[in-house]
Structures are given as structure tokens and as C-alpha cells.
């Protein structure tokens, strides 16, 4: 069921009206307004990380920054972009550039978006809302995580057109309940993450004292006290206005609280999720259906056979199987396997040149995760908006130096690949 095209005038007006109610989550930085401060201090997406590291308690920063085991996939994700060289063209007349592209019947302003990031409401006040709003205002896609602490209905109301990502159990009763809820919320694009049959071995979380739910302890309390801006501006503000956050969107009903001494989250039901469940979901779900976590041509073909509308090539940002192939290295075979489908990518995207390299290998668009989590932690919605603007400016400059005026014209002629990407 294609989404309606974006109307920038209508969406911006609605967003400004809502801003009068929800307000800005970011506090003013010293020496001027938040926007001016961000422009001075943050010149690229990577500049958000050291600022966020100071702002966030150590366990939260570890959750966002870390991967699994020896971080092999995490490092390979970045290296896979560095292996590819760009082929600039000159004297092509590039005074104006067009970054727009279409996907699922909707026109977007740039070929990148916000990947789903769990517990975003702990990075900044109302994190899922402000991230979705920033993307909506900029007319780029955003995917809300199923491991979120704000009800999906609230996020969709604040930013219509936001995609919703789900981790599904192998139980059709629970799946049916969540599908009914997602449909009632008027979600247009459902993203099912398929690479989490079991939880990844995130040793860094254990070392940093992070868990879900968080366990009250003297060490955790000390982290809050020593990070007062986060404690007062995010955590205490949330408690006072909304109570203890819960995992709101894993099922049709409310999940566990984010802070608990005794409760545990149970991931075992995901191991029962199979292609048969996906086939049933396809028959039931009338909107756009995307699977996220595909890394092989075999699984890409199976996804196509089961009726999905799109694929996101991803290794979960290196947070599941350490040593899994980098999505950029898997992308060409997936694109070749399913030329009928829009293929997207996440994991490791940090620069406009990364976006262009992925497009040149056949991706329709890419999604960026950690940097926008850091941006939200540093500057709330203004931080995310600034990050989006930086990426748009980089892509526009890169297109000019490649001799291209439209992002949809990026193709394999723009790059030089090593003889073998494996």
C-alpha cells in the first residue's frame, strides 16, 4: 500500500504547531544558541561521538558504541567503505544538484535515513519522538525501533510516515496482536529484523554495567550523579512527566520497565521465528513489508519469494554475529539476486561518500544508526537535524566533484572497486 507523497509545506507547518506543545528537549549551550553552538563544534557526524560520550553515563554510552565480542564486524563495516575509491569527473556543469529519490511511492529529500536505535528515550528526553520529527521535517526516512520506550502511536502521530521495526516471536498469537496494533497506528512501512534469533554476545555491556532492564546499584546511581545534565534533562524529566519508562512496542501489550531489580527480558521466543511466519505476515499485512538483516543472495531470494517489498542489507551494526560479512561486501550479490526489489543498507555509514559508494553498488538508500543516537544525546531534535543537514551537504558536494547533478544517476561508473570484495 504505497505511502502518499510528502508535502513539505504541510508537514513543516504541522511540526511547528506540535513543537509549541512538546517544546525543545535540548537545553541551551553556553556561548549562544544551540544551533550556533552545534555548527561551531560539530562539522561531521563523527564529531557528535566525543560530545555524547561526555554527556551520557558510561553504561549508556557503552550500549550505543559497542558491538559484540572482539568487534571484528564493527571494524570491517568501516573498512569495507574504505576499500572502494571514487572516480571524479570534471567540467560537467554541476551548479545545481538534486538529492531527491522515491521509495514506496514517497518522495524523499536525500538517499539516507535514520536506522532504528533501541531505548532512544534514554539518550535524550522523548528520544524516539524527536528523532522521528527531525527526519520528518527534513523529508528523509526514519525507522522507529521495536525496543523503544515510547508508544509507537505517539511517535507516528508526531511524525506520520515513520517506519516501524519489529523483533517478532515465533508465536502467531503475539504476532497478530502486534500487527493489529501497528495497523491501527497507521504505520505504512513495517520492517522486520530477522538477524536476532538469539541475543548477541555483548561483553562490552557487561563490563560497563549495562543491562535491560537496568539494575539499580550504587555504581549506576553514581553515573547519574556524575552526569547531571543527563540526569536532570533526560532521566528525571522523564520520570516526573511520564513515570518509569517501559518497553512499549515489543508486543501488543506493554513490556518490562527499563529499571528493575528482578525482572528479565526474554529473547528466547525469537529463535522460533521462521519463513513460515513471514509468509503468514505477508498475507496479513497490507502495507509495505521490509526485512532487515539479510546478508546472502540465498536469503534475499527467499525474502522475495515470500513477498517482501524491500530488503535492508545489514549485520546489525556489528552487534550480532562477530565476523559476519560487512553489508557493503554483501550488497552486490544481494542486488544481483533480487533486481526486482529496492535494496537498502545500514551498518557503518558515516559520510556522504559512504552513501554514494553504497548507491553505486546498487543500494536505493542507506540508514545511519549510532551517529544520530549521539546527535540526539548532544542536541535533541536540533542535534539530529544538524546531523541530517551535514550529510545532505556532504552528498551534494560529493556529487559535484563526481560530475553528477542527480543522486539517482549515481552508478557503478562512479567507483573503482578492488578486484574482489569478500
N, C-alpha and C positions, 0 to 999 in steps of 0.2 A: 504494500500500500504506500505509494510514493508520498513523501512529505511535500507540503506546499512550499513554493519558493519563498525565500526570506525577503521581507520588506524592511529595509534598513530604517526608513523613517518611522514606521510604526513601532518596530522593535525598540529603537532608541528612546522614543517618547515614553513607551511603557516602562522601560527600565528606569528612566529618570524619575517617573512618578513613584515607582516602588522604592527607589533609593531614599525618598523623603521619609519613608516608613522604616526601612531596615537600617538606614544610616551607613556611614563608612566604618568598617571594622578596624581599619588601621589608625593608629594614633599618629599625631604629627611628629615628625623627626625634627631634631634641633637644627637651627640654621635655615629655616624656610619651610615651604610646604612639602608634603610627602612626594608629590610628583617631581618637583625640582630636585629634591634630595635623591630620589631614585635615579634620575637622569645623570646626576653627577657621580654617583657611586657604582651604578650598575650599567656597564657598557656591553655586556653579553650575558647569556643565560648562566654561564659558569660563575659569574660574579655574585649570583644570589647565594650560592652554597656557603661560603665562609660567613656571610652575614646571618644566614639561617642557623648555622652551627652555634653561633654565639647566642642567638635568640632562644633556641629550643633546648629543653632539658636533654641531657645526654641519651637517655633511653629512646626518646622520640627521634632524635637525630639519627641514632643507630638504626632504627626501624626504616627510615627513609633511605639512608645512604647505603646500607648494607645489602648484600646478596646472600649467597649460601656457600658453605664450606670454604674453599680456597679462592673464591671469586674469579675462577677461570673464565666462566661465561661473561661475567661483568666486564673484564678487561678485553675479552675477544670482541664484545659488542662494539667497543670504540675502535679497536684495531681494524675491524672489517671495513670501516669507513675510510680509514687512513690508507688502505691498500689501493684505493681507487683514485685515479688522477682525473682532473678536468681538462677539457680541450677548448680553450677560449678561441673565439673568432673575433675579427676586428673589422672596423669600418662598415658596420651593418645597419646603422641608423636606429639607435635604441633609446631615443629621448623619452619615450613613454613605454611603460611596461604594465602588463596585466597579469596579476597573480591569481585570478579567479578560476574556479573549476566547478563542475557539477558532480553530484553524487546522490544517488537515490532520489532524483527529481528535485533536489535542493541545490541552490547556488551558494557557494561559499567564497569568502574573500581571499583565502590563501590555502595552499595544499598541506596544511598541518593542523593538528588539533591537540586537545588535552586528553591524555590517556587516563584511565581510571586509577585513582590512588585511594586506598582504604584509609579509614579514620582521619580524613582530611579536616574534620571539625576539631581535631586536637592540634593541628598545625596553626590554625588561626580561627577566630570566632566565626561560626557558621561557614566553615571552610567549603563544604560542598556547594552551598548557595553562591558564595562569592566567586568561586572558580567557574561555575556554570554561567553566572551572569557576565563575567568578563569575556568569556568565549562568545556568548550570545551577542553582546554588544559589538564585538569585533567581527562577527559573522564567520567564525571558524567552528568546526565541530568540537564537542566535548562529550566525554563518556563518564557517567557517574558510576562509582564503584558499588557493588553489592555489599561490600564490607564497610558501609558508610554509617554515620551516626545521626544523620538527619533523614527524616522520612522522604522517600522519593517523590511523593505527591507535592511536598513543599518545594523541592528543587525544580520539578517540572513546571509548577505554577510560576516560579520566579524566572525561569529560563526555558520557555517552550522549545521543543526540538532537541533538547539534551538527550543523548543516547543513554540507555541503562544497561549496565553489565551485570550478569548474574553468575554466581557459582551454584550449580544445581546438584541436588542429591539424586540418587538413583531410586527415587520414590515418586511415582506419578501423582499421588495424592498431594504431596507437598509442592510438586512442580505445577500442578493445575491451580492450586491456591495462589501461588506467586504470579503465574501468568494472568489470572483473572485480575489480580491487583494491579499489575503493570499495565494491562489493557485499560482498566478503569481510570488510571492516571494519565491516559492519552500519550503514553510513550509510543513513538513511531519506529524506533530502531532498537531492537533487543540484541545485545552482544552476549554470547555465552562463552565464558572462558573454559577451555577444555584441557588445559595442561596442569591441573591441580588435583589428580586423583588422590594424592596424599600431600600433606604439608611438606614444604621444602625444609632442609636441614639448616636452619638459620642460626648457626652457632653464635654469630655476632650479637643477635638479640639476647641470647642467654648471658653472654659476657657483659652486656651493657645493662642488664636488669630489666629488659623489656619483655612483656608478655601480653596476651589478650585473653581475658581481662588483665588489667594492671593490678598487681598485688600491693596493697598498702604496706608501707615499710618506712623505717626511719630514713633509709637511703633515698627512697622516692620522694619523701617529704623534703629532704634537703635539696634535691634537684629543683623542686618547685620554689623553695625559698631563695635559692641562688639564681633563679631566673624570674625575677619579679614581674618583668614586662609580660612574659608569657602567663605567669600565674594569675595576674590580675586581669590582663586584657583578653585572655582566652579561656582558661580553665575556670576561674572564679566567676567570671561573667556568664559563662555557660551554665554553671551550677545555679546561680542566682536567678537567671531568667528562664531556664528550661529544665532544671533538675539534672540528675546524673544521666549522662548520655548512654544510650543502649545501641547495640547493633540493630538497626531498624529494618533492613531490607533483604536479609538472607532468606526469609520466608514470608508468607502472607501475614504472620503474626510477629510481634516484637521479640527480639532476641535478648541475649545476655547483656548486662550492664558493662561499661568499659572499665569500671573499677569494682573489683570483688575479691574478697579473701579466699572464697571457697569454690566458686563456680568455674567451670572449664568449658571452652568451646570445643565442640565435637566435629571433626572434619572427616570422620570415617565414612559417612554416607556418600561422599563424593566418589569413592572408589567403585561404587555400583553404577555410576552413570555411564551409559553406552550409546552406540549409534542408534539402537532401537528407540531409546528415549528421545534422541534428536529427531528421528522420523515422526514420532508422535507429536512433538512440539511443533514441527513444521506444519502438520495438519491442523493444529490448534491455533497457532499464532498467525494472525493476518497481516502483521506489519513486516518491516524489513528484518531479516534474521541474519546475523553475522556471527561467525565463530572466530574466536581469538585463541592463539596458541598453536597454530599449525606450522610445522617446520619441514614437512616432507611432501613430495608430489603424490605419494600414495594417499595420505590423509586429505590432501587437497581434492583429489578426485572423489574420494568418499564423501566429503562435505558437499561437493557439487551434486553428486548423485542423491544426496538426502535433501536437496532443495534449498540450500542456503543462498542468500543474496550477496554475500561478500565474505572475505577471509582477511583476518589480520595475522600476518606472519609475526610471531613473537616468541621469545623464550622467557617471558615474564620479567624482563629486565635483569636476567641472570639470577632470579630469585627462586627457581625451582630445581632443575637438574643442572648441577655444576658440570661444565664440559659440553653442554648442549650446543649445537651449532648456532652461530650468530645469525640472526634473521636476515641480515644483508647477504650472507653467503647462501642462505636457503632461498632467498627471494626469486632468483632467476628460474629455478626449477618449478617453483610453485606457480609463477606466472605462466610458464610454458604448459604446465599441466592443466590449468583452468583458464584459457584465454577468454572464456565467456563471462567470467566474474571479475568485479573490481577487487583487486588485491591491495591491501594496505599493510603497513608495517609499524612496529614500535620496537623499543629496546636500543638505547644508545644514541638516539638523535639529540644533538646539541647545537648544531649550527645550520645556517641556511644552506651551506654547501652539502651538508648531510642530506637535507631534504632533496636537493637537486640530484644527488647521486642515487638516492632511492627511486626517484621518479624516472631517472634514466634507465634503471633496471626493470622498470615496468610497474612500480607501485603507483596507485591512484593518489594516495596521500599517506602521510605518516602521523604518528601520535607521539607526544612527548610527555614523560611522566615526572621523574624526580625534579627537574628544574622548576616546573610550575608549582610543585609542592613547596619548594624552597621560596619561590616568589610569593606564594600566599603567606608563608610564615613571616616573611620580611615586610610585606606591604599590603596584605589582604588583597582586595579586588584591584586596587591601583597597582600593586606589585605584579599581579598576573597580567593585567592589561599592558603594563610596561614590557613584560617579557614577550607577549604576543607582538607588540609593536617592533621590538628589536628583531625578532625572527622575520617579520614581514620586510623590514628594511634590508636585512642581510640578503634575503632571497631576491629582492628587487635589484640590489647592486650586483649580485652574482649573475643574474640573468643578463644584465647589461654587458658584463665582461665576457660572457659566453656568446654574445652577439644575438641574443634571443629577446623578443618582445612579449611573448606569451608563455606562461608557465606550462600550458597544455602542449606546447611544442617541444618540450624537453624530451629527448630520446637517447638512444644508445650512442649516437654520434657525439654526444656531449662529454663522454667519458672514455678513459683508457683503462681497461681492466687488466690485472695480472693474468698470465696465461691460464691460471687455474685458481678459482676461488672455492676452496674447500677447507 
